């Protein structure tokens, strides 16, 4: 039994995983759609779905056009262009070419950050 208490079996800071504070779960597209449907009792489920899909499509279309999408009290989505560069494989150290690409970024608003931290929301 003593063999299992040796340092060999102790978790190192690199391999130790902190226990989650709460059970986390992912909010799905269906759950968001249900929230829209439940918030608007005069809409049919099909109408709620159409509005929801149109909203997402418009956000995607704006980002494809390189237009930033700013949602007050939530945050801003922007597309950034990254140049081609030389990177390095972290395991082997071999240099590798990283092609130019566009990446999506999100910056949370102060109001959203305050709500996540349980603070009074900042008025924007």
TIVO-564037 format. One record per atom (N, C-alpha, C): residue in three letters; atom name; y, x negated, z negated. Coordinates in pm, whole numbers, plus 32768, in hexadecimal, padded with zeros to 4 digits. Example, Ala and Ser with C-alpha at 12.3 -4.5 7.8 and 13.67 -1.06 7.14 Angstrom:
+------+------+------+------+------+
: code : site :    Y :    X :    Z :
+------+------+------+------+------+
:  ALA :    N : 7DC7 : 7AD9 : 7CF4 :
:  ALA :   CA : 7E3E : 7B32 : 7CF4 :
:  ALA :    C : 7EB6 : 7AD8 : 7CF4 :
:  SER :    N : 7F1F : 7AFB : 7D3C :
:  SER :   CA : 7F96 : 7AA9 : 7D36 :
:  SER :    C : 8003 : 7AF6 : 7CED :
+------+------+------+------+------+
end
This chain:
+------+------+------+------+------+
: code : site :    Y :    X :    Z :
+------+------+------+------+------+
:  UNK :    N : 7F88 : 7FAE : 8000 :
:  UNK :   CA : 8000 : 8000 : 8000 :
:  UNK :    C : 807E : 7FAA : 8000 :
:  UNK :    N : 8077 : 7F36 : 7FC2 :
:  UNK :   CA : 80E9 : 7EDC : 7FB9 :
:  UNK :    C : 8116 : 7EAA : 8043 :
:  UNK :    N : 80B8 : 7EA7 : 80A0 :
:  UNK :   CA : 80D9 : 7E75 : 8126 :
:  UNK :    C : 8140 : 7ECD : 816C :
:  UNK :    N : 8145 : 7F4C : 814C :
:  UNK :   CA : 81A3 : 7FA7 : 818E :
:  UNK :    C : 822E : 7FA0 : 8151 :
:  UNK :    N : 823C : 7F61 : 80DF :
:  UNK :   CA : 82BE : 7F55 : 80A0 :
:  UNK :    C : 8303 : 7ED3 : 80C5 :
:  UNK :    N : 82C5 : 7E84 : 811A :
:  UNK :   CA : 8301 : 7E05 : 8140 :
:  UNK :    C : 837B : 7E1B : 8197 :
:  UNK :    N : 83CE : 7DB3 : 81A3 :
:  UNK :   CA : 8447 : 7DBC : 81F5 :
:  UNK :    C : 8425 : 7DD2 : 8287 :
:  UNK :    N : 83AD : 7DAD : 82AD :
:  UNK :   CA : 8383 : 7DBC : 8338 :
:  UNK :    C : 838C : 7E4E : 8364 :
:  UNK :    N : 8374 : 7EAA : 830A :
:  UNK :   CA : 8374 : 7F38 : 832C :
:  UNK :    C : 83F7 : 7F7E : 8308 :
:  UNK :    N : 8455 : 7F36 : 82CF :
:  UNK :   CA : 84D5 : 7F74 : 82AA :
:  UNK :    C : 8528 : 7F8C : 8328 :
:  UNK :    N : 8571 : 7FF9 : 8328 :
:  UNK :   CA : 85C7 : 8019 : 839B :
:  UNK :    C : 8640 : 7FBE : 839B :
:  UNK :    N : 865D : 7F86 : 840C :
:  UNK :   CA : 86D4 : 7F32 : 8419 :
:  UNK :    C : 8748 : 7F8B : 8443 :
:  UNK :    N : 87C4 : 7F5A : 8432 :
:  UNK :   CA : 8837 : 7FAC : 845B :
:  UNK :    C : 8832 : 7FD4 : 84EF :
:  UNK :    N : 87F6 : 7F80 : 8543 :
:  UNK :   CA : 87EE : 7FA1 : 85D1 :
:  UNK :    C : 878B : 8011 : 85ED :
:  UNK :    N : 8721 : 801B : 859E :
:  UNK :   CA : 86B9 : 807E : 85BB :
:  UNK :    C : 86C2 : 80F9 : 8563 :
:  UNK :    N : 8710 : 80F4 : 84F9 :
:  UNK :   CA : 871A : 8167 : 84A0 :
:  UNK :    C : 8771 : 81D2 : 84E0 :
:  UNK :    N : 8745 : 824E : 84D4 :
:  UNK :   CA : 8791 : 82BE : 850A :
:  UNK :    C : 87C3 : 8311 : 8495 :
:  UNK :    N : 8845 : 832D : 8491 :
:  UNK :   CA : 8877 : 8381 : 8424 :
:  UNK :    C : 8844 : 8410 : 8435 :
:  UNK :    N : 8827 : 844E : 83C6 :
:  UNK :   CA : 87FA : 84D9 : 83CA :
:  UNK :    C : 886F : 8531 : 83F2 :
:  UNK :    N : 8857 : 8591 : 844C :
:  UNK :   CA : 88C6 : 85E9 : 8473 :
:  UNK :    C : 88F3 : 863E : 83FC :
:  UNK :    N : 8976 : 8652 : 83F1 :
:  UNK :   CA : 89AD : 86A0 : 8383 :
:  UNK :    C : 897D : 8731 : 838B :
:  UNK :    N : 8978 : 8765 : 8402 :
:  UNK :   CA : 894A : 87EE : 8419 :
:  UNK :    C : 88F1 : 87EE : 8493 :
:  UNK :    N : 88A8 : 8857 : 84A4 :
:  UNK :   CA : 8857 : 8866 : 851C :
:  UNK :    C : 88B6 : 887E : 8591 :
:  UNK :    N : 88B4 : 8826 : 85F3 :
:  UNK :   CA : 890D : 883A : 8665 :
:  UNK :    C : 88C2 : 887F : 86D6 :
:  UNK :    N : 890B : 88C7 : 8726 :
:  UNK :   CA : 88CF : 8909 : 8799 :
:  UNK :    C : 8937 : 890E : 8807 :
:  UNK :    N : 8908 : 8922 : 887E :
:  UNK :   CA : 895F : 8927 : 88F2 :
:  UNK :    C : 8981 : 89B8 : 8913 :
:  UNK :    N : 89FF : 89D2 : 8927 :
:  UNK :   CA : 8A2A : 8A56 : 8954 :
:  UNK :    C : 8A14 : 8A5B : 89EA :
:  UNK :    N : 89CD : 8AC1 : 8A17 :
:  UNK :   CA : 89A8 : 8ACA : 8AA4 :
:  UNK :    C : 8A09 : 8B21 : 8AF3 :
:  UNK :    N : 89FC : 8B1A : 8B75 :
:  UNK :   CA : 8A4B : 8B6C : 8BD1 :
:  UNK :    C : 8A36 : 8C01 : 8BB3 :
:  UNK :    N : 89B9 : 8C27 : 8B97 :
:  UNK :   CA : 8999 : 8CB3 : 8B79 :
:  UNK :    C : 89E1 : 8CE0 : 8AFA :
:  UNK :    N : 89E4 : 8C8B : 8A95 :
:  UNK :   CA : 8A29 : 8CAF : 8A19 :
:  UNK :    C : 8AC0 : 8CBF : 8A2F :
:  UNK :    N : 8AF9 : 8C68 : 8A80 :
:  UNK :   CA : 8B88 : 8C76 : 8A9F :
:  UNK :    C : 8BA2 : 8CF7 : 8AEC :
:  UNK :    N : 8B4B : 8D14 : 8B4B :
:  UNK :   CA : 8B58 : 8D91 : 8B97 :
:  UNK :    C : 8B4D : 8E0A : 8B3B :
:  UNK :    N : 8AEE : 8E07 : 8ADF :
:  UNK :   CA : 8ADF : 8E75 : 8A7F :
:  UNK :    C : 8B5D : 8E85 : 8A29 :
:  UNK :    N : 8B9D : 8E16 : 8A05 :
:  UNK :   CA : 8C17 : 8E1E : 89B6 :
:  UNK :    C : 8C86 : 8E63 : 8A04 :
:  UNK :    N : 8C91 : 8E45 : 8A85 :
:  UNK :   CA : 8CF5 : 8E89 : 8ADA :
:  UNK :    C : 8CD4 : 8F1D : 8AE2 :
:  UNK :    N : 8C56 : 8F3D : 8AFA :
:  UNK :   CA : 8C2B : 8FC9 : 8B06 :
:  UNK :    C : 8C46 : 9017 : 8A85 :
:  UNK :    N : 8C26 : 8FDB : 8A13 :
:  UNK :   CA : 8C3A : 901E : 8993 :
:  UNK :    C : 8CCE : 902C : 896E :
:  UNK :    N : 8D21 : 8FCF : 899C :
:  UNK :   CA : 8DB0 : 8FD4 : 897D :
:  UNK :    C : 8DFB : 903C : 89D1 :
:  UNK :    N : 8DBF : 9064 : 8A40 :
:  UNK :   CA : 8E00 : 90C4 : 8A9B :
:  UNK :    C : 8DA4 : 913B : 8AB1 :
:  UNK :    N : 8DA4 : 919B : 8A56 :
:  UNK :   CA : 8D45 : 920B : 8A5E :
:  UNK :    C : 8D58 : 9265 : 8AD9 :
:  UNK :    N : 8DCB : 925D : 8B1B :
:  UNK :   CA : 8DE1 : 92B1 : 8B91 :
:  UNK :    C : 8DA1 : 9276 : 8C0F :
:  UNK :    N : 8D76 : 91F9 : 8C08 :
:  UNK :   CA : 8D38 : 91B8 : 8C7D :
:  UNK :    C : 8CA2 : 91CC : 8C7C :
:  UNK :    N : 8C6A : 91DB : 8CF2 :
:  UNK :   CA : 8BD8 : 91DB : 8CFC :
:  UNK :    C : 8BAA : 914A : 8CF2 :
:  UNK :    N : 8B2A : 9136 : 8CDA :
:  UNK :   CA : 8AF4 : 90AE : 8CD2 :
:  UNK :    C : 8B09 : 9065 : 8D57 :
:  UNK :    N : 8AFB : 90AC : 8DC6 :
:  UNK :   CA : 8B0E : 906F : 8E4B :
:  UNK :    C : 8B9F : 9045 : 8E5E :
:  UNK :    N : 8BFD : 9098 : 8E31 :
:  UNK :   CA : 8C8B : 9074 : 8E3D :
:  UNK :    C : 8CAC : 8FFB : 8DE6 :
:  UNK :    N : 8C76 : 8FF9 : 8D6C :
:  UNK :   CA : 8C8D : 8F88 : 8D13 :
:  UNK :    C : 8C55 : 8F08 : 8D50 :
:  UNK :    N : 8BDE : 8F11 : 8D8C :
:  UNK :   CA : 8BA0 : 8E9D : 8DCC :
:  UNK :    C : 8BF7 : 8E6B : 8E40 :
:  UNK :    N : 8C2A : 8ECA : 8E8F :
:  UNK :   CA : 8C7D : 8EA5 : 8F02 :
:  UNK :    C : 8CFD : 8E5E : 8ED6 :
:  UNK :    N : 8D3E : 8E92 : 8E6F :
:  UNK :   CA : 8DB8 : 8E53 : 8E3A :
:  UNK :    C : 8D98 : 8DC8 : 8E03 :
:  UNK :    N : 8D2C : 8DBE : 8DB9 :
:  UNK :   CA : 8D04 : 8D3F : 8D7E :
:  UNK :    C : 8CE8 : 8CD7 : 8DEB :
:  UNK :    N : 8C9B : 8CFE : 8E50 :
:  UNK :   CA : 8C78 : 8CA2 : 8EBD :
:  UNK :    C : 8CF4 : 8C7C : 8F0F :
:  UNK :    N : 8D4E : 8CDB : 8F26 :
:  UNK :   CA : 8DC9 : 8CBD : 8F70 :
:  UNK :    C : 8E1E : 8C58 : 8F23 :
:  UNK :    N : 8E23 : 8C65 : 8EA0 :
:  UNK :   CA : 8E6F : 8C08 : 8E4D :
:  UNK :    C : 8E35 : 8B7B : 8E58 :
:  UNK :    N : 8DB2 : 8B70 : 8E48 :
:  UNK :   CA : 8D72 : 8AED : 8E52 :
:  UNK :    C : 8D84 : 8AB1 : 8EDE :
:  UNK :    N : 8D75 : 8B04 : 8F45 :
:  UNK :   CA : 8D87 : 8AD4 : 8FCF :
:  UNK :    C : 8E15 : 8AA0 : 8FE5 :
:  UNK :    N : 8E78 : 8AE4 : 8FB0 :
:  UNK :   CA : 8F02 : 8AB7 : 8FC1 :
:  UNK :    C : 8F1A : 8A33 : 8F7A :
:  UNK :    N : 8EE0 : 8A22 : 8F04 :
:  UNK :   CA : 8EED : 89A3 : 8EBC :
:  UNK :    C : 8EAE : 8933 : 8F0E :
:  UNK :    N : 8E36 : 8949 : 8F41 :
:  UNK :   CA : 8DF1 : 88E4 : 8F92 :
:  UNK :    C : 8E40 : 88C5 : 9010 :
:  UNK :    N : 8E70 : 892C : 9055 :
:  UNK :   CA : 8EBD : 8917 : 90D1 :
:  UNK :    C : 8F3B : 88C5 : 90B6 :
:  UNK :    N : 8F80 : 88E2 : 9049 :
:  UNK :   CA : 8FF8 : 8896 : 9027 :
:  UNK :    C : 8FD6 : 8804 : 900E :
:  UNK :    N : 8F6A : 87E9 : 8FC7 :
:  UNK :   CA : 8F43 : 875F : 8FAA :
:  UNK :    C : 8F19 : 8716 : 9029 :
:  UNK :    N : 8ED5 : 875A : 9084 :
:  UNK :   CA : 8EAE : 871D : 9103 :
:  UNK :    C : 8F2B : 86F7 : 9153 :
:  UNK :    N : 8F95 : 8748 : 9149 :
:  UNK :   CA : 9014 : 872B : 918E :
:  UNK :    C : 9066 : 86C1 : 9144 :
:  UNK :    N : 9034 : 868C : 90D8 :
:  UNK :   CA : 907A : 862A : 9083 :
:  UNK :    C : 90EC : 8668 : 9034 :
:  UNK :    N : 90ED : 86EA : 9024 :
:  UNK :   CA : 9152 : 872C : 8FD2 :
:  UNK :    C : 9121 : 872E : 8F41 :
:  UNK :    N : 9176 : 8706 : 8EE2 :
:  UNK :   CA : 914C : 8710 : 8E56 :
:  UNK :    C : 9143 : 87A2 : 8E2B :
:  UNK :    N : 90EA : 87BF : 8DCF :
:  UNK :   CA : 90DB : 8846 : 8D99 :
:  UNK :    C : 9100 : 883F : 8D05 :
:  UNK :    N : 916D : 8882 : 8CE2 :
:  UNK :   CA : 919E : 8881 : 8C58 :
:  UNK :    C : 9190 : 890C : 8C1D :
:  UNK :    N : 9146 : 8915 : 8BB0 :
:  UNK :   CA : 9131 : 8993 : 8B6A :
:  UNK :    C : 9175 : 8986 : 8AE1 :
:  UNK :    N : 91E1 : 89CE : 8AD0 :
:  UNK :   CA : 9230 : 89C5 : 8A56 :
:  UNK :    C : 91D8 : 89DE : 89DB :
:  UNK :    N : 91ED : 898F : 8975 :
:  UNK :   CA : 91A5 : 8997 : 88F6 :
:  UNK :    C : 9111 : 8974 : 8904 :
:  UNK :    N : 90EA : 8941 : 8977 :
:  UNK :   CA : 905F : 8915 : 898B :
:  UNK :    C : 905C : 8883 : 89B6 :
:  UNK :    N : 9095 : 8866 : 8A2B :
:  UNK :   CA : 9097 : 87DC : 8A5A :
:  UNK :    C : 90AF : 87D3 : 8AEE :
:  UNK :    N : 90A1 : 875B : 8B24 :
:  UNK :   CA : 90BC : 8743 : 8BB1 :
:  UNK :    C : 9048 : 86F7 : 8BF1 :
:  UNK :    N : 901F : 8727 : 8C66 :
:  UNK :   CA : 8FBA : 86E5 : 8CB8 :
:  UNK :    C : 9004 : 869D : 8D28 :
:  UNK :    N : 8FE4 : 8620 : 8D3F :
:  UNK :   CA : 901D : 85D6 : 8DAF :
:  UNK :    C : 8FB0 : 8584 : 8DF1 :
:  UNK :    N : 8FC8 : 8562 : 8E70 :
:  UNK :   CA : 8F6C : 850C : 8EB9 :
:  UNK :    C : 8FB0 : 8485 : 8ECA :
:  UNK :    N : 8F69 : 841B : 8EA6 :
:  UNK :   CA : 8F9D : 8393 : 8EB5 :
:  UNK :    C : 8F4A : 834A : 8F1C :
:  UNK :    N : 8F8C : 82F6 : 8F69 :
:  UNK :   CA : 8F45 : 82A2 : 8FC9 :
:  UNK :    C : 8F2E : 821A : 8F89 :
:  UNK :    N : 8EB3 : 81EA : 8F93 :
:  UNK :   CA : 8E93 : 8165 : 8F60 :
:  UNK :    C : 8E78 : 810A : 8FD6 :
:  UNK :    N : 8EAB : 8091 : 8FCF :
:  UNK :   CA : 8E98 : 8031 : 903B :
:  UNK :    C : 8E0B : 7FF8 : 9038 :
:  UNK :    N : 8DE5 : 7FC0 : 90A9 :
:  UNK :   CA : 8D67 : 7F76 : 90AE :
:  UNK :    C : 8D77 : 7EFA : 9057 :
:  UNK :    N : 8D0D : 7ED4 : 9013 :
:  UNK :   CA : 8D15 : 7E5E : 8FBD :
:  UNK :    C : 8C8B : 7E20 : 8FAE :
:  UNK :    N : 8C8A : 7DAA : 8F76 :
:  UNK :   CA : 8C0C : 7D67 : 8F5A :
:  UNK :    C : 8BEB : 7D7E : 8EC7 :
:  UNK :    N : 8B74 : 7DB3 : 8EAF :
:  UNK :   CA : 8B46 : 7DC9 : 8E27 :
:  UNK :    C : 8AD2 : 7D6C : 8E08 :
:  UNK :    N : 8A96 : 7D81 : 8D97 :
:  UNK :   CA : 8A27 : 7D2B : 8D6F :
:  UNK :    C : 89BB : 7D81 : 8D30 :
:  UNK :    N : 893E : 7D6A : 8D58 :
:  UNK :   CA : 88CD : 7DAE : 8D1A :
:  UNK :    C : 88C2 : 7D7B : 8C8B :
:  UNK :    N : 88CD : 7DD3 : 8C28 :
:  UNK :   CA : 88CB : 7DA5 : 8B9D :
:  UNK :    C : 8847 : 7D67 : 8B72 :
:  UNK :    N : 87D9 : 7D8E : 8BB1 :
:  UNK :   CA : 8756 : 7D56 : 8B8B :
:  UNK :    C : 873E : 7CCD : 8BC7 :
:  UNK :    N : 8761 : 7CBF : 8C47 :
:  UNK :   CA : 8740 : 7C42 : 8C8D :
:  UNK :    C : 87B7 : 7BE5 : 8C9D :
:  UNK :    N : 8830 : 7C1B : 8C94 :
:  UNK :   CA : 88A6 : 7BCA : 8CA8 :
:  UNK :    C : 88C8 : 7BB4 : 8D3A :
:  UNK :    N : 887A : 7BEF : 8D95 :
:  UNK :   CA : 8891 : 7BDE : 8E24 :
:  UNK :    C : 8909 : 7C32 : 8E4E :
:  UNK :    N : 8961 : 7BF4 : 8E9F :
:  UNK :   CA : 89D5 : 7C3D : 8ED1 :
:  UNK :    C : 89AB : 7CA7 : 8F35 :
:  UNK :    N : 89F2 : 7D18 : 8F34 :
:  UNK :   CA : 89D4 : 7D85 : 8F91 :
:  UNK :    C : 8A58 : 7DC4 : 8FBC :
:  UNK :    N : 8A5D : 7DEF : 903A :
:  UNK :   CA : 8AD5 : 7E30 : 9070 :
:  UNK :    C : 8AD5 : 7EC2 : 9043 :
:  UNK :    N : 8B44 : 7EEC : 900A :
:  UNK :   CA : 8B56 : 7F78 : 8FE4 :
:  UNK :    C : 8BB7 : 7FB3 : 9049 :
:  UNK :    N : 8B89 : 8018 : 9091 :
:  UNK :   CA : 8BDA : 8051 : 90FD :
:  UNK :    C : 8C50 : 80A0 : 90C6 :
:  UNK :    N : 8CB5 : 80AF : 911A :
:  UNK :   CA : 8D28 : 8101 : 90F6 :
:  UNK :    C : 8CFA : 8191 : 90E6 :
:  UNK :    N : 8D36 : 81D7 : 9088 :
:  UNK :   CA : 8D0D : 8261 : 9071 :
:  UNK :    C : 8D7D : 82AC : 902B :
:  UNK :    N : 8D6D : 832E : 9026 :
:  UNK :   CA : 8DCB : 8383 : 8FDE :
:  UNK :    C : 8D84 : 83B8 : 8F62 :
:  UNK :    N : 8DCD : 83BB : 8EF4 :
:  UNK :   CA : 8D92 : 83EB : 8E77 :
:  UNK :    C : 8DE9 : 845A : 8E3C :
:  UNK :    N : 8DA9 : 84B6 : 8DFA :
:  UNK :   CA : 8DED : 8525 : 8DB9 :
:  UNK :    C : 8E0C : 84FD : 8D2A :
:  UNK :    N : 8E88 : 8514 : 8CFF :
:  UNK :   CA : 8EAD : 84F8 : 8C75 :
:  UNK :    C : 8EE1 : 8578 : 8C34 :
:  UNK :    N : 8ED2 : 857F : 8BB2 :
:  UNK :   CA : 8F05 : 85F0 : 8B66 :
:  UNK :    C : 8F50 : 85BA : 8AEE :
:  UNK :    N : 8FCA : 85EB : 8AD9 :
:  UNK :   CA : 9017 : 85C6 : 8A63 :
:  UNK :    C : 9031 : 8646 : 8A14 :
:  UNK :    N : 8FFD : 8649 : 899D :
:  UNK :   CA : 900C : 86BF : 8947 :
:  UNK :    C : 909D : 86CB : 8918 :
:  UNK :    N : 90C9 : 8747 : 890B :
:  UNK :   CA : 9152 : 8760 : 88DA :
:  UNK :    C : 9156 : 874A : 8843 :
:  UNK :    N : 91CD : 8730 : 880E :
:  UNK :   CA : 91DA : 8723 : 877D :
:  UNK :    C : 91A9 : 879F : 8732 :
:  UNK :    N : 91BD : 8815 : 876C :
:  UNK :   CA : 918F : 8891 : 872E :
:  UNK :    C : 90F8 : 8893 : 8722 :
:  UNK :    N : 90B2 : 886F : 878D :
:  UNK :   CA : 9020 : 886B : 878A :
:  UNK :    C : 8FEE : 8804 : 8727 :
:  UNK :    N : 902B : 8790 : 8726 :
:  UNK :   CA : 9002 : 8726 : 86C9 :
:  UNK :    C : 9015 : 8755 : 8639 :
:  UNK :    N : 9085 : 8796 : 861D :
:  UNK :   CA : 909E : 87C8 : 8595 :
:  UNK :    C : 9036 : 8830 : 856D :
:  UNK :    N : 9014 : 888B : 85C8 :
:  UNK :   CA : 8FB0 : 88F2 : 85A8 :
:  UNK :    C : 8F28 : 88B5 : 858F :
:  UNK :    N : 8F02 : 8850 : 85DD :
:  UNK :   CA : 8E81 : 880E : 85CA :
:  UNK :    C : 8E7C : 87CB : 8542 :
:  UNK :    N : 8EED : 8795 : 8516 :
:  UNK :   CA : 8EF3 : 8750 : 8495 :
:  UNK :    C : 8F10 : 87AE : 8420 :
:  UNK :    N : 8F13 : 8831 : 8439 :
:  UNK :   CA : 8F27 : 8892 : 83CF :
:  UNK :    C : 8FB5 : 8896 : 839A :
:  UNK :    N : 9013 : 8867 : 83EA :
:  UNK :   CA : 909F : 8865 : 83C1 :
:  UNK :    C : 90E8 : 88DB : 83FF :
:  UNK :    N : 9164 : 88F0 : 83D2 :
:  UNK :   CA : 91B8 : 8957 : 8410 :
:  UNK :    C : 91D8 : 892A : 849D :
:  UNK :    N : 91C8 : 8982 : 84FF :
:  UNK :   CA : 91E5 : 895C : 8589 :
:  UNK :    C : 9277 : 8938 : 859D :
:  UNK :    N : 928C : 88D4 : 85F1 :
:  UNK :   CA : 9313 : 88AB : 8616 :
:  UNK :    C : 9346 : 890F : 867D :
:  UNK :    N : 93C2 : 893C : 866D :
:  UNK :   CA : 93FB : 899C : 86CD :
:  UNK :    C : 9428 : 894E : 8747 :
:  UNK :    N : 93F7 : 8978 : 87BC :
:  UNK :   CA : 941D : 8936 : 8839 :
:  UNK :    C : 9480 : 898A : 8884 :
+------+------+------+------+------+
end
